[in-house]
Amino acid sequence: MNLGALQQVMRFLAKSLEEIAKLPRKVLEEVVTISEKIEHLQKIIHEKVVFKLKELMSGAKSKTEIIVTFLALLELVKQKILSVDQEAVFSDILVKRREGKK
């Protein structure tokens, strides 16, 4: 390999590295699992029999956490541990512990 070819390769690598350096950087988000959210919901329902969905979602730090919380809620509804109720369109959604469940 001659000096000219080596310089050409070095310029190509330098240009490639500049392009990589310009890429947007994404901050890693805290990972929250459905299991963790189910445990969190179970702690809440031991303290409160009824709570509003918006109270639950207000503490979320990201869209991902909102989705995971909602999936955990759906799982507990499916297991018949919780029930949800909404009296009218656009009114608050109430999350309730089902009778006989603790």
C-alpha positions, 0 to 999 in steps of 0.5 A: 500500500502506498502513501497516497492510498493510505492518506485516502483511506484516512480521509474516508475514515475521518469523514465517516467519523464526523458523520457518526459524531453528528448523529443524534444521541438518545438518553437511555430511559429507565426500563419498567417492566409489566411485572413491576407495574403489577406489583406497584398497582397491587400495593396501591389497591391494598392502600386504596379501594378506589383510585382514578386512572389519571392519578395513576398515570400522573406519576409516569415519566415517559410514554413507555411507562404509561403504556406499561402501566396500562398493560399492567392494569389490563392484566389485573382486570383480566385476572379479575383483581381490579375493575374499571368504571367510567360513568360518562364519556370523558369522565374520570376512569375509576379503578376499583379493587374487586370484592373479595380481593386483597 
